[in-house]
Amino acid sequence: MSIEIVEERPDSPDAVQLIAELDDTLAPLYAVESRHGFSVEKLLRDGVVFFVLRVEGKAAGCGGVLLVGEEYAEVKRMYTRPEYRGLGLGKRILSHLEAYTRLRGITVLRLETGIHQTAAIALYEGLGFQRIPPFGPYWDDPVSLCYEKQLTYPVSTETASPSQSSTPPAHPPGCCRRSDR
């Protein structure tokens, strides 16, 4: 099974379709005031870096990351199409977002999700995210949960010396393919 994660603009056709499907999934579960997902326009305006995961060339999922200064990054609009669930693709997307964040020197990754997203909650908690109080634009909403994960940089004892910085390396070539479709 060929899987690739590609950086794309949130207004690309595949990204727009995935975001629309996510919105359609969440709309019957949460009141408007409890839906915090960014529109495509807000994703673009706020500079959210967005990725589409493809299986055999077909868009299967997506996720973005909003860098909030140097303090933290936030996962935005993470989604896997139902027919692709159970294949570990959500974990791949989230791991990719973590790596992207880490490479920018940010060591805290946060997110907000709804209480009815039980599979997502299990994924986040299974990958080491811890519940936190509301942060940033969020408030104490009974259907909203906030999470945070402390990201670390693996440092090899063979190459590290006390004088070396723990700053992450530059974005490695080939890590992400960028598409401007």
C-alpha positions as CSV (number, residue, x, y, z in Angstrom):
1,M,0.0,0.0,0.0
2,S,1.5,3.3,-1.1
3,I,1.1,6.1,1.4
4,E,2.3,9.6,1.1
5,I,1.8,12.8,3.0
6,V,1.9,16.0,0.9
7,E,1.9,19.6,2.0
8,E,-0.9,21.3,0.2
9,R,-2.8,24.5,0.3
10,P,-6.0,24.2,2.4
11,D,-7.9,25.5,-0.7
12,S,-6.7,22.6,-3.0
13,P,-9.6,20.5,-4.3
14,D,-8.7,17.5,-2.1
15,A,-8.2,19.5,1.0
16,V,-11.5,21.4,0.5
17,Q,-13.4,18.1,0.1
18,L,-11.8,16.5,3.2
19,I,-12.6,19.6,5.3
20,A,-16.2,19.6,4.0
21,E,-16.5,15.9,5.0
22,L,-15.1,16.7,8.5
23,D,-17.6,19.5,8.9
24,D,-20.5,17.3,7.8
25,T,-19.4,14.7,10.4
26,L,-19.2,17.2,13.2
27,A,-22.3,19.3,12.5
28,P,-24.9,16.9,13.9
29,L,-22.8,16.2,17.0
30,Y,-22.0,19.7,18.2
31,A,-23.8,23.1,18.4
32,V,-22.3,25.8,16.3
33,E,-20.7,27.6,19.2
34,S,-18.9,24.4,20.2
35,R,-17.4,23.8,16.7
36,H,-14.0,25.3,16.7
37,G,-12.7,24.1,13.3
38,F,-11.2,26.7,11.0
39,S,-12.8,27.4,7.7
40,V,-10.6,27.1,4.6
41,E,-10.3,30.9,4.5
42,K,-9.2,31.0,8.1
43,L,-6.6,28.2,7.6
44,L,-5.1,30.3,4.8
45,R,-5.3,33.6,6.6
46,D,-3.7,32.2,9.8
47,G,-0.9,30.4,7.9
48,V,-1.9,26.9,9.0
49,V,0.5,24.4,7.3
50,F,-1.7,21.8,5.8
51,F,-1.1,18.2,4.7
52,V,-3.1,15.6,2.8
53,L,-2.4,11.9,3.2
54,R,-2.9,9.8,0.1
55,V,-3.3,6.0,-0.2
56,E,-2.5,4.8,-3.7
57,G,-2.8,8.4,-4.9
58,K,-6.3,8.9,-3.4
59,A,-6.9,11.5,-0.6
60,A,-7.6,9.6,2.6
61,G,-7.0,12.1,5.3
62,C,-5.6,15.4,6.3
63,G,-4.3,17.6,9.1
64,G,-2.7,20.9,9.7
65,V,-0.6,22.7,12.2
66,L,-0.8,26.3,13.4
67,L,2.4,27.6,14.8
68,V,1.6,30.0,17.7
69,G,4.7,32.0,18.0
70,E,7.5,29.9,19.6
71,E,5.3,28.9,22.5
72,Y,3.3,26.0,21.0
73,A,1.7,24.6,17.8
74,E,-1.8,23.4,17.5
75,V,-3.3,20.6,15.4
76,K,-6.0,21.8,13.1
77,R,-8.6,20.0,11.0
78,M,-7.4,16.4,11.4
79,Y,-9.5,13.9,9.6
80,T,-9.4,10.4,8.1
81,R,-12.1,9.2,5.7
82,P,-14.2,6.4,7.2
83,E,-13.2,3.8,4.5
84,Y,-9.5,4.3,5.6
85,R,-10.0,4.1,9.3
86,G,-8.3,1.3,11.2
87,L,-5.2,1.4,9.0
88,G,-3.1,3.6,11.3
89,L,-3.4,6.6,9.0
90,G,-4.5,9.0,11.8
91,K,-1.3,8.0,13.7
92,R,0.8,8.7,10.6
93,I,-0.8,12.1,10.1
94,L,-0.3,13.1,13.8
95,S,3.3,11.8,13.8
96,H,3.9,13.9,10.7
97,L,2.5,17.0,12.4
98,E,4.6,16.3,15.5
99,A,7.8,16.0,13.4
100,Y,7.0,19.1,11.5
101,T,6.5,21.0,14.7
102,R,9.6,19.6,16.3
103,L,11.7,20.6,13.2
104,R,10.6,24.2,13.8
105,G,12.0,24.2,17.3
106,I,8.6,24.1,19.1
107,T,8.4,21.6,21.9
108,V,4.6,21.8,22.8
109,L,1.8,20.5,20.5
110,R,-1.8,21.2,21.6
111,L,-5.2,20.4,20.2
112,E,-8.9,20.7,20.9
113,T,-11.4,17.9,20.1
114,G,-15.0,17.1,20.9
115,I,-16.1,14.6,23.5
116,H,-17.9,12.5,20.8
117,Q,-14.6,11.9,18.9
118,T,-13.8,8.7,20.9
119,A,-11.5,7.2,18.3
120,A,-9.5,10.5,18.1
121,I,-9.4,10.8,21.8
122,A,-8.0,7.2,22.1
123,L,-5.4,8.0,19.4
124,Y,-4.3,11.2,21.2
125,E,-4.0,9.6,24.6
126,G,-2.3,6.5,23.1
127,L,0.3,8.8,21.6
128,G,1.1,10.6,24.9
129,F,-1.2,13.6,24.8
130,Q,-2.4,14.7,28.2
131,R,-5.6,16.5,29.1
132,I,-5.1,20.2,29.9
133,P,-7.4,23.1,30.7
134,P,-8.7,25.2,27.8
135,F,-6.0,27.2,26.1
136,G,-5.8,30.1,23.6
137,P,-9.2,30.8,22.1
138,Y,-11.0,27.9,23.9
139,W,-13.2,28.2,27.0
140,D,-14.6,25.7,29.5
141,D,-17.1,24.0,27.1
142,P,-18.7,20.7,28.4
143,V,-18.3,19.1,24.9
144,S,-14.7,20.2,24.3
145,L,-11.5,18.6,25.5
146,C,-8.0,20.1,25.2
147,Y,-4.8,18.1,25.1
148,E,-1.1,18.8,25.0
149,K,2.1,16.8,24.3
150,Q,5.6,17.7,25.2
151,L,7.8,17.0,22.2
152,T,11.4,16.0,22.7
153,Y,14.4,16.0,20.3
154,P,16.2,12.8,20.1
155,V,19.9,13.6,20.6
156,S,22.5,11.0,19.8
157,T,25.2,10.8,22.5
158,E,27.7,9.9,19.8
159,T,27.3,13.3,18.0
160,A,26.2,15.6,20.8
161,S,28.6,17.6,22.8
162,P,27.9,20.0,25.7
163,S,28.6,22.9,23.4
164,Q,26.1,21.8,20.7
165,S,22.7,23.3,20.6
166,S,19.6,21.2,21.0
167,T,18.0,23.1,18.2
168,P,16.3,20.8,15.7
169,P,17.8,20.3,12.2
170,A,16.5,22.0,9.1
171,H,13.6,20.5,7.4
172,P,15.1,17.3,5.8
173,P,14.9,16.9,2.1
174,G,12.1,14.6,1.0
175,C,10.3,14.7,4.3
176,C,7.3,16.4,2.8
177,R,6.4,16.9,-0.8
178,R,4.8,20.2,-1.5
179,S,2.0,20.7,-3.9
180,D,0.7,24.0,-5.1
181,R,-2.3,22.5,-7.0
